[in-house]
Every structure is written in structure tokens, then in C-alpha cells.
Amino acid sequence: METINVKTWETAVLDGGPADGLRMKVADRPRVIQVTYPCQVEAAPQGLRADGVYIYRRDHDSASEPLRYGFDIASP
């Protein structure tokens, strides 16, 4: 199993989209955060699920906590 060497954890907040206002801790200032949201599936085979995927990109002007991530409206 691979170990992750995290130097710092920082608070981040998501702006816009389905996760607006969500706060979390992130490691090493990722450029992008992916959020998934479950979708309802009709007559699905056992074990099948569908999730909507949303992308949030770090605001590079955000130099101190909380880091801000804006919703990418072009995300699928």
C-alpha cells in the first residue's frame, strides 16, 4: 500500500454549484476538486449506480485559508 506524505492540511470552501458552501480539509492545495452526487436510477440491475460529476477549480487569488474553489460550469 502506498503511503501519502502530506505536508499541510488547509481548510477549503466550495463556491457555487451543487456543493456551494461545503467546507473541507485539503492537502497540498490541489488545483481541482471533484464532487459526485448520486442520481436516481429506474429499473437498474443489482449493484448499478449513477453519479453526477462536478468540478471545482482553485481560485489562484486565494492565498490564505480558507482556500476557495469555484464551480466549473463547463464540467459534465
C-alpha positions in Angstrom: 0.0 0.0 0.0 1.3 3.4 -1.0 1.7 6.0 1.8 0.9 9.6 1.2 3.3 12.2 2.7 1.1 15.2 3.4 2.9 18.3 4.5 0.0 20.6 5.3 -3.8 20.4 5.6 -5.8 23.5 4.9 -9.4 24.5 5.0 -11.2 24.9 1.7 -14.7 26.1 0.7 -16.6 25.4 -2.5 -18.4 28.3 -4.2 -21.4 27.7 -6.5 -22.9 24.5 -8.0 -24.4 21.7 -6.0 -21.9 21.8 -3.2 -22.0 25.5 -2.6 -20.7 26.4 0.9 -19.2 23.0 1.6 -16.1 23.2 3.8 -13.4 20.6 3.9 -9.7 19.9 4.6 -7.4 19.6 1.6 -3.8 18.5 1.4 -1.1 20.3 -0.7 -3.5 22.7 -2.4 -5.0 20.6 -5.2 -5.9 22.5 -8.4 -9.2 20.7 -8.9 -11.7 19.0 -6.6 -14.2 16.5 -8.0 -17.6 16.2 -6.3 -20.0 13.4 -7.1 -23.7 13.4 -6.5 -25.9 10.3 -6.6 -28.6 10.1 -9.3 -31.8 8.1 -9.1 -31.8 5.1 -11.5 -35.0 3.4 -12.6 -35.1 -0.4 -13.0 -31.3 -0.7 -12.5 -29.6 -4.1 -12.3 -28.4 -5.1 -8.8 -25.4 -3.0 -7.8 -25.6 -0.4 -10.6 -25.5 3.2 -9.6 -25.1 6.5 -11.4 -23.4 9.7 -10.1 -23.3 13.2 -11.5 -19.7 14.6 -11.6 -19.0 18.2 -10.8 -15.6 20.0 -10.9 -14.4 22.8 -8.7 -11.2 24.7 -9.6 -9.0 26.5 -7.1 -9.1 30.3 -7.2 -5.4 31.3 -7.6 -6.0 34.6 -5.8 -6.9 32.7 -2.7 -3.6 32.8 -0.8 -4.8 32.1 2.8 -7.4 29.9 4.5 -10.0 29.2 3.6 -8.9 28.3 0.1 -11.7 29.0 -2.4 -12.7 26.6 -5.2 -15.2 27.8 -7.8 -17.7 25.7 -9.6 -16.7 25.0 -13.2 -20.0 25.4 -15.1 -18.5 23.5 -18.1 -18.0 20.3 -16.0 -20.0 17.4 -17.2 
